[in-house]
Amino acid sequence: NPWIVGLVGGVGQALGELTGYLAGYSGQTLVDGNPTYNRLTRWMQRYGALTIFVLAVIPNPIFDLGGMAAGTLRFPLWKFLASCTAGKVIKNIAFALAGYYGISLLLRR
């Protein structure tokens, strides 16, 4: 069932993103001075949960920087997890449905 696959995958990915959040929360300066990190920090200060949601729903490699920015800013963990989980679940359901119906279309030919 692609819906269950997407749900479980999204929750698993959201829990995995805690590593970036905790790295930022611990105060480690792994990415200070990085222009992308600085931009994401400003977005986090301004938009908060919406920034995390958008980064989670769009497949991109910079989500870890957003998680670090959220941790550095001491963004509430429950808001981080809620926003991240919502975005990751939507993204994974879309991928699972695309894979499920894409394979069905290919096998019909």
N, CA, C and O atoms as a printed pandas DataFrame, in Angstrom:
     atom_number atom_name residue_name chain_id  residue_number  x_coord  y_coord  z_coord
0              1         N          ASN        A               1    0.844   -1.174    0.000
1              2        CA          ASN        A               1    0.000    0.000    0.000
2              3         C          ASN        A               1    0.894    1.244    0.000
3              4         O          ASN        A               1    1.637    1.461    0.957
4              5         N          PRO        A               2    0.835    2.061   -1.053
5              6        CA          PRO        A               2    1.709    3.234   -1.134
6              7         C          PRO        A               2    1.433    4.280   -0.054
7              8         O          PRO        A               2    2.326    5.045    0.310
8              9         N          TRP        A               3    0.211    4.316    0.456
9             10        CA          TRP        A               3   -0.110    5.279    1.513
10            11         C          TRP        A               3    0.632    4.930    2.808
11            12         O          TRP        A               3    1.170    5.811    3.480
12            13         N          ILE        A               4    0.656    3.668    3.141
13            14        CA          ILE        A               4    1.350    3.234    4.354
14            15         C          ILE        A               4    2.858    3.379    4.180
15            16         O          ILE        A               4    3.558    3.806    5.098
16            17         N          VAL        A               5    3.348    3.024    3.004
17            18        CA          VAL        A               5    4.780    3.189    2.726
18            19         C          VAL        A               5    5.185    4.652    2.884
19            20         O          VAL        A               5    6.209    4.949    3.499
20            21         N          GLY        A               6    4.392    5.559    2.337
21            22        CA          GLY        A               6    4.686    6.985    2.446
22            23         C          GLY        A               6    4.634    7.485    3.880
23            24         O          GLY        A               6    5.476    8.280    4.298
24            25         N          LEU        A               7    3.640    7.016    4.634
25            26        CA          LEU        A               7    3.502    7.432    6.028
26            27         C          LEU        A               7    4.676    6.950    6.865
27            28         O          LEU        A               7    5.289    7.731    7.592
28            29         N          VAL        A               8    4.987    5.678    6.763
29            30        CA          VAL        A               8    6.085    5.122    7.554
30            31         C          VAL        A               8    7.428    5.724    7.130
31            32         O          VAL        A               8    8.264    6.040    7.976
32            33         N          GLY        A               9    7.627    5.879    5.830
33            34        CA          GLY        A               9    8.860    6.486    5.346
34            35         C          GLY        A               9    9.014    7.918    5.816
35            36         O          GLY        A               9   10.111    8.330    6.193
36            37         N          GLY        A              10    7.935    8.683    5.800
37            38        CA          GLY        A              10    7.972   10.075    6.230
38            39         C          GLY        A              10    8.284   10.223    7.708
39            40         O          GLY        A              10    9.078   11.077    8.101
40            41         N          VAL        A              11    7.652    9.383    8.530
41            42        CA          VAL        A              11    7.922    9.427    9.968
42            43         C          VAL        A              11    9.372    9.029   10.251
43            44         O          VAL        A              11   10.038    9.644   11.083
44            45         N          GLY        A              12    9.851    8.006    9.560
45            46        CA          GLY        A              12   11.240    7.583    9.732
46            47         C          GLY        A              12   12.233    8.663    9.326
47            48         O          GLY        A              12   13.227    8.891   10.014
48            49         N          GLN        A              13   11.963    9.323    8.212
49            50        CA          GLN        A              13   12.855   10.401    7.777
50            51         C          GLN        A              13   12.835   11.564    8.757
51            52         O          GLN        A              13   13.876   12.156    9.042
52            53         N          ALA        A              14   11.659   11.893    9.272
53            54        CA          ALA        A              14   11.565   13.000   10.233
54            55         C          ALA        A              14   12.372   12.690   11.493
55            56         O          ALA        A              14   13.075   13.559   12.010
56            57         N          LEU        A              15   12.275   11.474   11.980
57            58        CA          LEU        A              15   13.066   11.104   13.159
58            59         C          LEU        A              15   14.558   11.141   12.848
59            60         O          LEU        A              15   15.363   11.496   13.709
60            61         N          GLY        A              16   14.926   10.782   11.641
61            62        CA          GLY        A              16   16.332   10.834   11.241
62            63         C          GLY        A              16   16.864   12.251   11.161
63            64         O          GLY        A              16   18.065   12.472   11.316
64            65         N          GLU        A              17   15.989   13.207   10.922
65            66        CA          GLU        A              17   16.419   14.608   10.832
66            67         C          GLU        A              17   16.742   15.213   12.188
67            68         O          GLU        A              17   17.241   16.336   12.268
68            69         N          LEU        A              18   16.461   14.478   13.247
69            70        CA          LEU        A              18   16.813   14.970   14.582
70            71         C          LEU        A              18   18.322   15.127   14.749
71            72         O          LEU        A              18   18.769   15.909   15.588
72            73         N          THR        A              19   19.107   14.401   13.967
73            74        CA          THR        A              19   20.558   14.526   14.095
74            75         C          THR        A              19   21.023   15.933   13.747
75            76         O          THR        A              19   21.865   16.497   14.447
76            77         N          GLY        A              20   20.487   16.505   12.679
77            78        CA          GLY        A              20   20.840   17.878   12.308
78            79         C          GLY        A              20   20.357   18.876   13.343
79            80         O          GLY        A              20   21.076   19.809   13.701
80            81         N          TYR        A              21   19.133   18.677   13.825
81            82        CA          TYR        A              21   18.579   19.561   14.844
82            83         C          TYR        A              21   19.448   19.535   16.103
83            84         O          TYR        A              21   19.778   20.584   16.657
84            85         N          LEU        A              22   19.814   18.340   16.547
85            86        CA          LEU        A              22   20.616   18.215   17.759
86            87         C          LEU        A              22   22.029   18.745   17.575
87            88         O          LEU        A              22   22.625   19.256   18.524
88            89         N          ALA        A              23   22.570   18.633   16.375
89            90        CA          ALA        A              23   23.894   19.207   16.108
90            91         C          ALA        A              23   23.833   20.722   16.260
91            92         O          ALA        A              23   24.744   21.325   16.829
92            93         N          GLY        A              24   22.780   21.336   15.763
93            94        CA          GLY        A              24   22.616   22.772   15.925
94            95         C          GLY        A              24   22.325   23.151   17.364
95            96         O          GLY        A              24   22.830   24.159   17.858
96            97         N          TYR        A              25   21.517   22.353   18.037
97            98        CA          TYR        A              25   21.145   22.626   19.422
98            99         C          TYR        A              25   22.349   22.544   20.349
99           100         O          TYR        A              25   22.433   23.272   21.338
100          101         N          SER        A              26   23.276   21.658   20.024
101          102        CA          SER        A              26   24.460   21.481   20.880
102          103         C          SER        A              26   25.416   22.660   20.781
103          104         O          SER        A              26   26.346   22.777   21.579
104          105         N          GLY        A              27   25.193   23.531   19.805
105          106        CA          GLY        A              27   26.023   24.713   19.678
106          107         C          GLY        A              27   27.254   24.516   18.832
107          108         O          GLY        A              27   28.102   25.406   18.763
108          109         N          GLN        A              28   27.376   23.374   18.187
109          110        CA          GLN        A              28   28.531   23.148   17.321
110          111         C          GLN        A              28   28.462   24.102   16.144
111          112         O          GLN        A              28   27.391   24.328   15.579
112          113         N          THR        A              29   29.578   24.649   15.784
113          114        CA          THR        A              29   29.626   25.613   14.687
114          115         C          THR        A              29   30.199   24.955   13.439
115          116         O          THR        A              29   31.240   25.371   12.930
116          117         N          LEU        A              30   29.524   23.944   12.959
117          118        CA          LEU        A              30   29.988   23.218   11.780
118          119         C          LEU        A              30   29.828   24.031   10.503
119          120         O          LEU        A              30   30.618   23.882    9.571
120          121         N          VAL        A              31   28.838   24.868   10.454
121          122        CA          VAL        A              31   28.510   25.543    9.201
122          123         C          VAL        A              31   28.457   27.060    9.331
123          124         O          VAL        A              31   27.922   27.732    8.449
124          125         N          ASP        A              32   28.993   27.603   10.396
125          126        CA          ASP        A              32   29.003   29.062   10.523
126          127         C          ASP        A              32   29.736   29.681    9.342
127          128         O          ASP        A              32   30.779   29.189    8.910
128          129         N          GLY        A              33   29.186   30.742    8.842
129          130        CA          GLY        A              33   29.789   31.418    7.704
130          131         C          GLY        A              33   29.303   30.911    6.358
131          132         O          GLY        A              33   29.559   31.543    5.333
132          133         N          ASN        A              34   28.611   29.789    6.341
133          134        CA          ASN        A              34   28.053   29.261    5.101
134          135         C          ASN        A              34   26.874   30.151    4.692
135          136         O          ASN        A              34   25.944   30.329    5.477
136          137         N          PRO        A              35   26.898   30.711    3.478
137          138        CA          PRO        A              35   25.822   31.633    3.078
138          139         C          PRO        A              35   24.436   30.979    3.064
139          140         O          PRO        A              35   23.446   31.628    3.399
140          141         N          THR        A              36   24.361   29.717    2.684
141          142        CA          THR        A              36   23.065   29.025    2.673
142          143         C          THR        A              36   22.543   28.868    4.096
143          144         O          THR        A              36   21.362   29.094    4.358
144          145         N          TYR        A              37   23.419   28.482    5.007
145          146        CA          TYR        A              37   23.043   28.335    6.414
146          147         C          TYR        A              37   22.570   29.671    6.981
147          148         O          TYR        A              37   21.567   29.721    7.693
148          149         N          ASN        A              38   23.278   30.742    6.673
149          150        CA          ASN        A              38   22.890   32.069    7.169
150          151         C          ASN        A              38   21.525   32.487    6.633
151          152         O          ASN        A              38   20.721   33.067    7.363
152          153         N          ARG        A              39   21.261   32.194    5.363
153          154        CA          ARG        A              39   19.956   32.514    4.776
154          155         C          ARG        A              39   18.849   31.690    5.453
155          156         O          ARG        A              39   17.787   32.221    5.777
156          157         N          LEU        A              40   19.104   30.399    5.663
157          158        CA          LEU        A              40   18.104   29.553    6.317
158          159         C          LEU        A              40   17.853   30.003    7.754
159          160         O          LEU        A              40   16.725   29.919    8.240
160          161         N          THR        A              41   18.884   30.476    8.431
161          162        CA          THR        A              41   18.713   30.981    9.795
162          163         C          THR        A              41   17.782   32.194    9.797
163          164         O          THR        A              41   16.910   32.308   10.658
164          165         N          ARG        A              42   17.967   33.091    8.837
165          166        CA          ARG        A              42   17.070   34.252    8.749
166          167         C          ARG        A              42   15.636   33.814    8.450
167          168         O          ARG        A              42   14.688   34.346    9.027
168          169         N          TRP        A              43   15.482   32.846    7.548
169          170        CA          TRP        A              43   14.134   32.339    7.248
170          171         C          TRP        A              43   13.506   31.702    8.478
171          172         O          TRP        A              43   12.317   31.885    8.740
172          173         N          MET        A              44   14.315   30.946    9.241
173          174        CA          MET        A              44   13.806   30.307   10.457
174          175         C          MET        A              44   13.356   31.360   11.464
175          176         O          MET        A              44   12.325   31.195   12.116
176          177         N          GLN        A              45   14.115   32.429   11.592
177          178        CA          GLN        A              45   13.740   33.493   12.523
178          179         C          GLN        A              45   12.444   34.166   12.094
179          180         O          GLN        A              45   11.648   34.593   12.930
180          181         N          ARG        A              46   12.244   34.254   10.802
181          182        CA          ARG        A              46   11.079   34.971   10.286
182          183         C          ARG        A              46    9.837   34.087   10.128
183          184         O          ARG        A              46    8.732   34.495   10.486
184          185         N          TYR        A              47   10.024   32.877    9.592
185          186        CA          TYR        A              47    8.872   32.033    9.245
186          187         C          TYR        A              47    8.760   30.745   10.061
187          188         O          TYR        A              47    7.698   30.122   10.068
188          189         N          GLY        A              48    9.811   30.336   10.738
189          190        CA          GLY        A              48    9.771   29.191   11.637
190          191         C          GLY        A              48    9.323   27.886   11.007
191          192         O          GLY        A              48    9.995   27.333   10.137
192          193         N          ALA        A              49    8.172   27.402   11.462
193          194        CA          ALA        A              49    7.673   26.092   11.053
194          195         C          ALA        A              49    7.444   25.994    9.547
195          196         O          ALA        A              49    7.626   24.925    8.964
196          197         N          LEU        A              50    7.056   27.073    8.926
197          198        CA          LEU        A              50    6.829   27.053    7.479
198          199         C          LEU        A              50    8.123   26.751    6.731
199          200         O          LEU        A              50    8.110   26.031    5.733
200          201         N          THR        A              51    9.232   27.292    7.206
201          202        CA          THR        A              51   10.531   27.014    6.582
202          203         C          THR        A              51   10.849   25.532    6.650
203          204         O          THR        A              51   11.257   24.936    5.653
204          205         N          ILE        A              52   10.666   24.932    7.818
205          206        CA          ILE        A              52   10.945   23.500    7.983
206          207         C          ILE        A              52   10.020   22.678    7.098
207          208         O          ILE        A              52   10.468   21.729    6.453
208          209         N          PHE        A              53    8.734   23.025    7.057
209          210        CA          PHE        A              53    7.782   22.286    6.228
210          211         C          PHE        A              53    8.176   22.324    4.753
211          212         O          PHE        A              53    8.195   21.290    4.086
212          213         N          VAL        A              54    8.489   23.514    4.247
213          214        CA          VAL        A              54    8.843   23.647    2.824
214          215         C          VAL        A              54   10.132   22.882    2.520
215          216         O          VAL        A              54   10.225   22.209    1.494
216          217         N          LEU        A              55   11.123   22.984    3.406
217          218        CA          LEU        A              55   12.363   22.236    3.186
218          219         C          LEU        A              55   12.114   20.725    3.209
219          220         O          LEU        A              55   12.778   19.975    2.492
220          221         N          ALA        A              56   11.158   20.278    4.032
221          222        CA          ALA        A              56   10.872   18.845    4.143
222          223         C          ALA        A              56   10.071   18.315    2.964
223          224         O          ALA        A              56   10.271   17.173    2.551
224          225         N          VAL        A              57    9.172   19.118    2.419
225          226        CA          VAL        A              57    8.291   18.626    1.353
226          227         C          VAL        A              57    8.972   18.644   -0.016
227          228         O          VAL        A              57    8.578   17.900   -0.914
228          229         N          ILE        A              58    9.989   19.488   -0.178
229          230        CA          ILE        A              58   10.702   19.567   -1.446
230          231         C          ILE        A              58   11.979   18.739   -1.348
231          232         O          ILE        A              58   12.781   18.956   -0.440
232          233         N          PRO        A              59   12.183   17.798   -2.259
233          234        CA          PRO        A              59   13.427   17.018   -2.213
234          235         C          PRO        A              59   14.635   17.926   -2.453
235          236         O          PRO        A              59   14.785   18.504   -3.530
236          237         N          ASN        A              60   15.481   18.041   -1.450
237          238        CA          ASN        A              60   16.666   18.883   -1.577
238          239         C          ASN        A              60   17.730   18.435   -0.582
239          240         O          ASN        A              60   17.410   17.821    0.436
240          241         N          PRO        A              61   18.968   18.734   -0.865
241          242        CA          PRO        A              61   20.048   18.297    0.027
242          243         C          PRO        A              61   20.346   19.269    1.165
243          244         O          PRO        A              61   21.229   18.996    1.978
244          245         N          ILE        A              62   19.642   20.385    1.246
245          246        CA          ILE        A              62   19.989   21.368    2.267
246          247         C          ILE        A              62   19.116   21.293    3.512
247          248         O          ILE        A              62   19.202   22.170    4.372
248          249         N          PHE        A              63   18.276   20.263    3.628
249          250        CA          PHE        A              63   17.420   20.182    4.809
250          251         C          PHE        A              63   18.242   20.097    6.085
251          252         O          PHE        A              63   17.839   20.644    7.111
252          253         N          ASP        A              64   19.385   19.424    6.042
253          254        CA          ASP        A              64   20.213   19.305    7.239
254          255         C          ASP        A              64   20.632   20.671    7.762
255          256         O          ASP        A              64   20.683   20.885    8.973
256          257         N          LEU        A              65   20.931   21.592    6.860
257          258        CA          LEU        A              65   21.286   22.949    7.287
258          259         C          LEU        A              65   20.092   23.637    7.950
259          260         O          LEU        A              65   20.257   24.377    8.920
260          261         N          GLY        A              66   18.901   23.394    7.429
261          262        CA          GLY        A              66   17.696   23.948    8.051
262          263         C          GLY        A              66   17.465   23.367    9.432
263          264         O          GLY        A              66   17.059   24.080   10.349
264          265         N          GLY        A              67   17.724   22.070    9.585
265          266        CA          GLY        A              67   17.606   21.442   10.900
266          267         C          GLY        A              67   18.615   22.001   11.886
267          268         O          GLY        A              67   18.297   22.223   13.054
268          269         N          MET        A              68   19.838   22.228   11.409
269          270        CA          MET        A              68   20.852   22.827   12.273
270          271         C          MET        A              68   20.464   24.242   12.674
271          272         O          MET        A              68   20.648   24.639   13.824
272          273         N          ALA        A              69   19.928   25.002   11.724
273          274        CA          ALA        A              69   19.486   26.364   12.039
274          275         C          ALA        A              69   18.369   26.332   13.080
275          276         O          ALA        A              69   18.356   27.150   14.000
276          277         N          ALA        A              70   17.444   25.402   12.941
277          278        CA          ALA        A              70   16.353   25.287   13.917
278          279         C          ALA        A              70   16.899   24.948   15.303
279          280         O          ALA        A              70   16.449   25.506   16.303
280          281         N          GLY        A              71   17.860   24.043   15.362
281          282        CA          GLY        A              71   18.448   23.692   16.649
282          283         C          GLY        A              71   19.222   24.845   17.261
283          284         O          GLY        A              71   19.119   25.098   18.461
284          285         N          THR        A              72   19.997   25.544   16.443
285          286        CA          THR        A              72   20.773   26.682   16.929
286          287         C          THR        A              72   19.863   27.758   17.507
287          288         O          THR        A              72   20.187   28.372   18.524
288          289         N          LEU        A              73   18.726   27.983   16.858
289          290        CA          LEU        A              73   17.778   29.003   17.316
290          291         C          LEU        A              73   16.877   28.507   18.444
291          292         O          LEU        A              73   15.999   29.233   18.910
292          293         N          ARG        A              74   17.099   27.265   18.879
293          294        CA          ARG        A              74   16.288   26.651   19.943
294          295         C          ARG        A              74   14.801   26.635   19.577
295          296         O          ARG        A              74   13.929   26.844   20.420
296          297         N          PHE        A              75   14.542   26.379   18.284
297          298        CA          PHE        A              75   13.171   26.229   17.812
298          299         C          PHE        A              75   12.558   25.061   18.575
299          300         O          PHE        A              75   13.207   24.023   18.704
300          301         N          PRO        A              76   11.333   25.187   19.088
301          302        CA          PRO        A              76   10.756   24.102   19.890
302          303         C          PRO        A              76   10.781   22.760   19.148
303          304         O          PRO        A              76   10.382   22.671   17.987
304          305         N          LEU        A              77   11.249   21.739   19.828
305          306        CA          LEU        A              77   11.407   20.420   19.221
306          307         C          LEU        A              77   10.089   19.885   18.678
307          308         O          LEU        A              77   10.066   19.305   17.592
308          309         N          TRP        A              78    8.999   20.065   19.405
309          310        CA          TRP        A              78    7.719   19.533   18.936
310          311         C          TRP        A              78    7.269   20.218   17.648
311          312         O          TRP        A              78    6.675   19.575   16.783
312          313         N          LYS        A              79    7.549   21.528   17.511
313          314        CA          LYS        A              79    7.192   22.225   16.267
314          315         C          LYS        A              79    8.081   21.750   15.121
315          316         O          LYS        A              79    7.618   21.580   13.993
316          317         N          PHE        A              80    9.362   21.539   15.424
317          318        CA          PHE        A              80   10.274   21.035   14.401
318          319         C          PHE        A              80    9.801   19.680   13.907
319          320         O          PHE        A              80    9.695   19.460   12.700
320          321         N          LEU        A              81    9.514   18.760   14.838
321          322        CA          LEU        A              81    9.082   17.414   14.441
322          323         C          LEU        A              81    7.737   17.434   13.718
323          324         O          LEU        A              81    7.549   16.695   12.752
324          325         N          ALA        A              82    6.808   18.263   14.167
325          326        CA          ALA        A              82    5.492   18.322   13.516
326          327         C          ALA        A              82    5.623   18.838   12.084
327          328         O          ALA        A              82    5.057   18.255   11.160
328          329         N          SER        A              83    6.359   19.919   11.901
329          330        CA          SER        A              83    6.538   20.493   10.562
330          331         C          SER        A              83    7.308   19.548    9.653
331          332         O          SER        A              83    6.949   19.348    8.493
332          333         N          CYS        A              84    8.359   18.978   10.194
333          334        CA          CYS        A              84    9.197   18.064    9.419
334          335         C          CYS        A              84    8.411   16.811    9.035
335          336         O          CYS        A              84    8.458   16.376    7.884
336          337         N          THR        A              85    7.700   16.239    9.982
337          338        CA          THR        A              85    6.932   15.020    9.706
338          339         C          THR        A              85    5.859   15.283    8.659
339          340         O          THR        A              85    5.678   14.479    7.745
340          341         N          ALA        A              86    5.148   16.396    8.780
341          342        CA          ALA        A              86    4.101   16.713    7.794
342          343         C          ALA        A              86    4.688   16.802    6.391
343          344         O          ALA        A              86    4.142   16.223    5.453
344          345         N          GLY        A              87    5.787   17.518    6.243
345          346        CA          GLY        A              87    6.412   17.656    4.929
346          347         C          GLY        A              87    6.956   16.349    4.389
347          348         O          GLY        A              87    6.759   16.026    3.218
348          349         N          LYS        A              88    7.643   15.590    5.242
349          350        CA          LYS        A              88    8.237   14.327    4.796
350          351         C          LYS        A              88    7.164   13.300    4.432
351          352         O          LYS        A              88    7.329   12.556    3.466
352          353         N          VAL        A              89    6.072   13.251    5.189
353          354        CA          VAL        A              89    4.999   12.301    4.881
354          355         C          VAL        A              89    4.364   12.647    3.533
355          356         O          VAL        A              89    4.135   11.759    2.712
356          357         N          ILE        A              90    4.079   13.920    3.302
357          358        CA          ILE        A              90    3.494   14.324    2.008
358          359         C          ILE        A              90    4.431   13.957    0.862
359          360         O          ILE        A              90    3.999   13.404   -0.150
360          361         N          LYS        A              91    5.713   14.267    1.025
361          362        CA          LYS        A              91    6.692   13.962   -0.029
362          363         C          LYS        A              91    6.775   12.458   -0.280
363          364         O          LYS        A              91    6.780   12.024   -1.432
364          365         N          ASN        A              92    6.838   11.665    0.779
365          366        CA          ASN        A              92    6.980   10.226    0.608
366          367         C          ASN        A              92    5.723    9.563    0.062
367          368         O          ASN        A              92    5.812    8.595   -0.694
368          369         N          ILE        A              93    4.566   10.069    0.433
369          370        CA          ILE        A              93    3.334    9.535   -0.160
370          371         C          ILE        A              93    3.309    9.831   -1.659
371          372         O          ILE        A              93    2.927    8.977   -2.458
372          373         N          ALA        A              94    3.716   11.036   -2.033
373          374        CA          ALA        A              94    3.759   11.378   -3.462
374          375         C          ALA        A              94    4.717   10.465   -4.216
375          376         O          ALA        A              94    4.392    9.988   -5.303
376          377         N          PHE        A              95    5.904   10.217   -3.644
377          378        CA          PHE        A              95    6.864    9.317   -4.283
378          379         C          PHE        A              95    6.334    7.887   -4.355
379          380         O          PHE        A              95    6.484    7.219   -5.378
380          381         N          ALA        A              96    5.715    7.418   -3.272
381          382        CA          ALA        A              96    5.193    6.052   -3.256
382          383         C          ALA        A              96    4.066    5.883   -4.275
383          384         O          ALA        A              96    4.003    4.871   -4.973
384          385         N          LEU        A              97    3.182    6.870   -4.360
385          386        CA          LEU        A              97    2.101    6.803   -5.350
386          387         C          LEU        A              97    2.647    6.867   -6.767
387          388         O          LEU        A              97    2.181    6.144   -7.647
388          389         N          ALA        A              98    3.632    7.728   -6.990
389          390        CA          ALA        A              98    4.241    7.824   -8.318
390          391         C          ALA        A              98    4.899    6.503   -8.703
391          392         O          ALA        A              98    4.772    6.049   -9.840
392          393         N          GLY        A              99    5.594    5.896   -7.765
393          394        CA          GLY        A              99    6.224    4.605   -8.037
394          395         C          GLY        A              99    5.196    3.511   -8.289
395          396         O          GLY        A              99    5.343    2.715   -9.217
396          397         N          TYR        A             100    4.157    3.473   -7.462
397          398        CA          TYR        A             100    3.130    2.443   -7.583
398          399         C          TYR        A             100    2.399    2.543   -8.921
399          400         O          TYR        A             100    2.270    1.555   -9.643
400          401         N          TYR        A             101    1.922    3.745   -9.242
401          402        CA          TYR        A             101    1.174    3.904  -10.489
402          403         C          TYR        A             101    2.089    3.961  -11.700
403          404         O          TYR        A             101    1.678    3.579  -12.796
404          405         N          GLY        A             102    3.309    4.425  -11.532
405          406        CA          GLY        A             102    4.266    4.442  -12.640
406          407         C          GLY        A             102    4.605    3.041  -13.087
407          408         O          GLY        A             102    4.657    2.764  -14.286
408          409         N          ILE        A             103    4.838    2.147  -12.129
409          410        CA          ILE        A             103    5.131    0.754  -12.478
410          411         C          ILE        A             103    3.906    0.102  -13.117
411          412         O          ILE        A             103    4.036   -0.681  -14.058
412          413         N          SER        A             104    2.722    0.425  -12.606
413          414        CA          SER        A             104    1.498   -0.125  -13.204
414          415         C          SER        A             104    1.350    0.296  -14.655
415          416         O          SER        A             104    0.949   -0.506  -15.499
416          417         N          LEU        A             105    1.668    1.538  -14.949
417          418        CA          LEU        A             105    1.584    2.029  -16.331
418          419         C          LEU        A             105    2.613    1.342  -17.221
419          420         O          LEU        A             105    2.319    1.004  -18.368
420          421         N          LEU        A             106    3.817    1.137  -16.694
421          422        CA          LEU        A             106    4.859    0.495  -17.481
422          423         C          LEU        A             106    4.536   -0.986  -17.772
423          424         O          LEU        A             106    4.857   -1.504  -18.842
424          425         N          LEU        A             107    3.902   -1.641  -16.811
425          426        CA          LEU        A             107    3.586   -3.060  -17.001
426          427         C          LEU        A             107    2.417   -3.269  -17.949
427          428         O          LEU        A             107    2.262   -4.363  -18.492
428          429         N          ARG        A             108    1.598   -2.264  -18.160
429          430        CA          ARG        A             108    0.474   -2.386  -19.096
430          431         C          ARG        A             108    0.938   -2.388  -20.540
431          432         O          ARG        A             108    0.229   -2.911  -21.400
432          433         N          ARG        A             109    2.063   -1.842  -20.832
433          434        CA          ARG        A             109    2.532   -1.715  -22.214
434          435         C          ARG        A             109    3.126   -2.978  -22.707
435          436         O          ARG        A             109    3.571   -3.046  -23.853
